């Protein structure tokens, strides 16, 4: 049997890559360019949750990420379907919620021709995503998916967009390239600033009635134990009960 006949459909390559990243559910709304992907979803272990509007899929994925601690995944079709998820992407970006947003796109041969339901969703969302991919070769899908999830969850978490042309999803006999990541220019920021920490510690030590005012970002960053330790240390130092009046 030739190597070409042992390949998979582009949409199947995508779903397999998502499954390897631990994706168990996708929140989506179908459209014409996504039909190859929906055909393959029938045989995938990944569960699909149908929304009634594209805005619903991105907020559902956002809520899933907040509750589960995993990367939320949503799916919208091209054109107005893709633009309907913009507000949810902006919300996730502002709140540091890890999302991988999959959008359908017209065939690669039609990109840039102002074809039916074509929008430059990467250009539109560039200020509100950590990174974006326009997939032109289905063999790159395993690497792109792996990189997208890594970027979404590391450093300051946030949304990553993958734009999927119809012909990339529909292509048959795809033999994927390696999923080895190529992120030489990606740097993870958000490490502790020792100078700021010392500054806060000094301010707390000099304060007569300190108040710790913390938001959801503490939980997102996994820093709730550190915050608790700071509160307890100050309680012991001042001889007050944790719930007492400082």
Order of alpha helices (4+ residues) and beta strands (2+ residues): alpha-beta-alpha-beta-alpha-beta-alpha-alpha-beta-alpha-beta-alpha-beta-alpha-alpha-alpha-alpha
